[in-house]
Amino acid sequence: MSIGVYFVSLGCPKNLVDSEVMLGCLSEGPYHRVSEPEQAEVIIVNTCAFIEASQKESIDLIFEMAHWKEEGRCRLLVASGCLPQRYPSELEKLLPEVDLFVGTGQYHRIRELLEKDPLASRSYIDQPAFIHTEKNERVHTGALYRAYLKISEGCNRRCSFCIIPKLRGNVRSRTVSSLVTEAEGMAKRGVRELNLVAQDLSEYGMEWKYRERLETLLPALCRVQGIEWIRLHYLYPDAFSEELLEIVAREPKIVKYLDMPIQHTCDRVLKMMNRRLTRSRLFELVENIRKKIPSMVFRTSIIVGFPGETQEEFEMLCRDLMELRLDYVGVFSYSQEDGTPAAELGQQIHPQTKRKRLRILTELLEQNALEQQKKYLKKRAPALIEGVCAETDALLEARLASQAEKIDGRVLINDLELLDPSEQKLLRAGDFVEVEITEVLPYDLVARVTRVLQPYRFAAEYDLSVT
């Protein structure tokens, strides 16, 4: 009997990797993936529970999917991931519609749990200890030319605002050989852009006392044939070594892009956050990186309204960010999360004040964003084509090495006249092209294609002709 599975993955790319491993567990008969919930006998929602907003999104979607138990073919509704890991007993009472709760340490057992005795427990939650390897089947769900590679799971940091260590456990790293083997398999399937993810890349290998570490992993990945771009996500600034900087500078496959969360620039607030960074260290690091890699693009995240943050400290944060001139800055209001030390701190900031600070800093950064973009005007650079542009007058969408997928804006291509007609017809998602930037917007860039650099060798799998 064939069993249709409908899968929804919420939250971060790390959660998406877990979802792909779960789909890999169900990749052989009798299970098959379906594209619509009404077609499914099994519906799985891999949830996020990082902050209150993500918890609400997860619960709302579970309620929405529960509808198909009455109106569709669904006979098993599964909630997996961070939400059941965080609230196991509460969810059993709140969501009687859910047949199975699977935590962050049990997701690799999904096939076994779907086939268990229906009178057994609804919840399978324990202390997370699992991390997948190259031996676990994984179903690639995104574009074939880009993929995420999770190099470690869990976090040993104890930032006072963060619940992640309770949801994901302590650091468990994969071996260099395991990661290289998986990357080689990805390259053979057509992956060209490899996005390295973890709760903190800099903690990779710490449980082995760094016998294997990021500085040994990166050169090994750079030797994988077929991979053209390697992007580093979630690399904490307090652990950035000179050796790592030298590797990033010399390896052409490592894109000159750093996703480096700083959260604040005031030493007192950073200390309350239990961050190891200091303001002076941050400025010193950014200056040093720019000196060695002038083209480096920085992405970061900032929290406003942390308990006890004064108006003066907020204004200092605003001034510092203008001075640092970071390329992409995500700003978030502090979310008071149960089970975190920060939730118990005094001087919780009034929601109205948090909203005001969020608006002020966001508007300030928007004004700065256009100035940052101007450095690209009239420059030529390689770009990776993502596909046809649906909602604008542009012909195609693409990304520079300085733009991460779905995060940092895009390149809107509206001119192909420098290519001959045969080249125009053959352009496909996954092609590398050279573009010239003709216009800058606060977040996006407008460009024309000057030449094709590397056609995607799996182009036959796409139908994205622009003519």
N, C-alpha and C positions, 0 to 999 in steps of 0.2 A: 504494500500500500504506500502510495506517495503522500508525503506530509509537507505541506507548504509552510515556510517560515518567513514571517515579516519581521524585519529588524530595524530598530531606530537607535542611533547612538547620539547621546547628548554630551555636552561639555567639551573637554580639551582633546587635542590630538592623541594624548596618552591613552585616554579612554577609548578613542577610535581604534587604536592598535588592539586593545583588549577585545573590542567588538569583532575585529577581523579574525582574531584567534578563535573566538567563540563560533564564528561562521565557519572557520576551518574545521572545527570539531563536528560540524553538521554538514560538511561538504559532500558526504557520501550518502547513498540511499539508506533509509527511505526519504531523507530530508532533501528539500530543494528550496532555494530562496525565491520568494515572490515579491512583486513590486508594489502591490496594493494590500492593505490590511484585510479587505473583504475577501481576499483569495486565500487567507492563511488559516491553517489549523492551529498554529503556534505563533504567538506574537511576543517578541522580546523587546523590552525597553531597557537599554543600558544607561543608567541614570547618572546625573551629576548632583553633588550636594555640597559644593564648595562654599557657597554663600546662600542666603535666604532666597534670593531671586532664582538661583538655579534649582533649589529644592522645589519651589513653586512650579517652575516650568516642568520638572520631572513628574510631580504629582498630577498636574493638569493633563499631561500627555497620557499618563496611565489611566486616568478617568476616561479620556477620549478613546483610548484603545479598548477599554472595558466594554464600550458600546458594541463592539463586534462580537462579543460573546452572546449577545441577544440577537443582533441583526445580521451577523455574518456566520462564518464557519468556525470561528475560533473556539477551541475547547481548552486551551492552556494559555494563560496570560502570565508572563514572567517579568519580574522587576529585578534587574541585576545591577551590580556596581556600587557606587558610593552611597546612594541613599539608603538601601537596606543595610549596608555596613554601618552606617551612622545611627540609624533608628530601627533596629531589628524588631523589637517587641512592639514599639508604637505602631509600626506599619502593619503588622498583622491585624491589629484592631481597626486601624483607620481604613485599610484597603482589603476588605474581605473578597473583593473581586479578583484579587491576585492569587494565582494558584501556587506560585513558587517564587521565593525570594533567594537570590544568589549573591553573596558578598564578593568583595574584591579579591579574596583569597581562594575562591571556589569556582570562578568562572570557567576554568579549563575543564571542569567536570560537567559542563552543561548537557552533553548528550546523555551521560549516565543519569543525571538528575531528571531529565525529561522522561526517562524510561523507568523511573523508580516506582515502587508501590505507591499508588495514590493515597493510601492511608498513612503514609509516613509523614515526617515533618514537612511543613511548608517552607521553613527557613533553613538555609545553609550558610551560616556566618561563622567565621573563626578568625584568629589572628593571621593576617596576610603573610604568607611565606613564599608563594609561588611567583615565578617569573618565567615567561615562555622562552624558548630557545629556537634555534633554526630547525629543530626536529618537530616542532609543533606546526601543523598545517595552518596556513593563514590565507584568508580570502581577501585579495586586494579590492577595495571598494571605490577608490578614487580613480582619477585619470592614470593611465598605465605608465606615463612618463615621469611621475613623481610619487614619492612614498615617504612614510615616516618610519624611522628606525629607533625603537625604544632601547636605549643602552643600559638602563637600570630602572629599578622600581623602588618606591619608598623614599623616605627622607629622614636624615638624622638631625636636621636643623629643628629648632623648636621656636620658630617665630611666634610671638605671643598672640597674633591675630589669626593664625592658620590652623585648620583642623586636619590637614592632609596627613601628617604622621599617624594620626589615629585611624584614618581611613585606609592608608596604604602601607603602614608598617615602616620599619627601618630599611636602610638601603640594602638592596640585593642587586649586584651587578652581573651582567653577562660577560663571558670571556671574550677576548679579542677575536679568537678563532671562530667562536659562534657568530659574532656580529659580522665578521668578514664573509663567512659562508652565506649568511642570509643576504648580505648586500650583493654578493656575486649572483645569487639566485634571482634577486630583483633585477640586476642589470641584464641578465639573460632574458628576462621577460619584458625588457624595454624601459626600465626605470632609468631616467637621466639625472633627476634631482633627488638627492637624499637629504631628508630633514631629520637631524638628530634631536631626540627628545628624551627628557627624564624630568623628575621633579627638580633636580639640580645636576646639570652635566658635570660640574666640578667635583661632585662627590663620587663620581664613577671610580670604582676600584678601592674605595676607602676601607671596606671590610677585609680586604687582602693587604692592608697597609700599603696600598698603591703599588703593589708589584706590577699590576697592569693598571694603567691610568689613561686619561684623555690624551696625554702627550704621546703615548704608545699606540693608542687606537687610531688617531687621526691619520698618521702616515700610512698605516696599513689600509685604511679605507680609501685613501687617495690612490692606491695602487690598483684598485678594482677597475678593470676595463669596462667602459660603457658609462660609468658614472661621471658626469660632467660638473655638477654643482653639489657641494656639501655645505649644508647650512646648520649653524649652531643655535639651538633654542634653549632658553632658561639656563644661562651660564652666570652664576653669581659673581659679582665684582670683587668680593673680598678674597676669592681664591684664584685670581687670575695670575698665573705665573709668567715670568719672563720667557721661559722655554715655550710655553703655549703660544705666547705672542709671536715668537720667532717662527713657529710652525705655521700659524695662520698667515703670517706675512709671506712666507716663501712658497707655500703650496698653492698653485694656481686653481686647483679644484675647490678649495675652501673659499666660499664667497666672502667678501669683505663686509660682513654683516654680523652684528652681535646683538642678540636678544638678552639683555642684561638688566634684570629687575632691581631697582634701587629703593623704591617705596617712599623715601623721603631724603632730605639733605640735612636736616637739623640733628646734631649729635644726641640731644636729649630725647627726641622722639625716636630716633633709631635705637637708642638703648632701651626704651620702653617696649619697642617692637621686638627686642632681643635679636637685632640684626648685628652682624659683626663689622659692618661697614662704618666708616667715619666720613665726614664731609671732606676733610683734607685728603684722605685716601682716594675718594671718588674723583676729585678734581685732578689729583696727581695721575691717576690711572687713565682718565680720558685724555689728558695732555700727552702722556707717554704713548698711548695707542695711536693718537693722531700724528705724533712725530714719526713713528715707525711705519704706519699705514695711513697716509693722508686721505685715502679714499674710503676709509672705514665709515660704515653707516651704523648708527646706534638706535636700537629700540629699547624702551624701558616702560615700566609701569610705576604709577604713583598712587598712594593712598592719601586722601585728604579727610580731615575730621577724625583722626585717630584720637582716642581718649586723652585729654589733657593738652592737645595741640592748641597753642595760643594763637591769637591773631598775628602777633609779631613773627611767630615761627612759620605760620602759613605764608606771610608776606616774604619771609626769607626764602622759603621754598620756591615761590614764584620768581624771585630775582635770580636765584641760583639756576633754575631751569633756563631762563633767558640767557644767562651767561654761558651755560654748558652747550647750548645750541644742539641738543640731541635731535635726531631726525624724526623719530616717531615716538610719541609719548601717549600711553593709555592712562587715563585718569579715572579713578574709582573712589566712591565714597566708602568710608570705613563701614563694614557690616559687623554688627555685634553678634558673634556666633557662640552658641552654647558649647561649653566644653573647652573653650580657649581661655588662657590667662587674661587676655585683654578684655574679655567680656566682664570680668570681675573688677576691672580697674575703676576707680572713681573718675569724676570729671568726664563722663560720657558727653559727647558733643550733641547739642540739640539737632534734630533732623533738619530743621530749617537752615541752621548755620552750615551744616554739611552740604546741603543742596546749593547754598549760596557760594561756598568755596569751590565746589565742583564747577559751577557755572563760570565763575571768574577765571579759574585756571584754564578751563577748556577754551574759553573765548581768547585768552591770552595766547595759548598755544596755536589756535587756529590762525591768529594774525601772524605768528612766527612761521607757520607751516609753509606759506607761499614763498617766504624769503628763502627757506631751506630748499624748496623745489627749484629755485632759479638757477642753482648751480648746474642743473642738467640742461638748460636751454642751449640749443645748437650743438650739443655734444652727441657723439655717436657711441653706441654701446651694444653689446650682445643682449638679446631678449629672447625669452622662451614663449612661443605662441600658446595661448590657452584655448582659443577657439573663436567662433563667430561672436561678435558683440550684439546682443539682442536688444538692449534698451536705449542705445544711443545711435547717432548717425555714423559712428565709426564702423569700419569693416571688420576689424579683428580686435581681440584683447590679447595683451601679452604682459610679461613681467620682466623687469630688469633683475639682475642679481641682488639689487638693493631692496627688492620688494618680496616679502614672504606671501605665500598664498593666503588669500582671504583676510589679510591683516593690514597690509601696508599700501593699499592703492594698486593701480594698474597702469599699463600703457595702452592708450586708445590709438589704434593705427587707422588712419583715414586716407592714406596715400600709398599706392603700390606702383606708381607710374614708372619708377626707376627699374622695375623688373620687367622682363619680357612677358608676353601673354602666357606662354607655357609655364613659366615659373609662378605666375599669379594663380593659375588654375590648380597647381600642385601644392600650394601652401596648406599645411595641416597643423592641427594641434600637436605639440611636441617638437616642432621644428625650432631650431635656433636660427635667428635672423639678426642682422645688424640693423639698428634703427637710428634715425636722427631725430632728436627731440625738437619739435617745432613750436610747442606751446606748453606752458606749465599752469596747472590748476592747484588749489590748496592740497589735494591729496593725489590726484591722477596726473598723468603726463600724456600729451598728444604727440604722435610721431608719424614718420613715414618710414617705410622699409627701404633700405638702400641696397641690401643684397641678402641672399640666403647663405647661411653659414654651414649648418648641418641639417639636412632633411632627416626626419624621424624615420627610422628603419621599419617601424611597425605602422606606417601611415595607412596601410590598407584597412586597418581596424577602425578608422575614423571616416566620417563623411562630412567634412567641414570646409569644402571648397567655397571660396568667397565669391566666385563668379556665378 
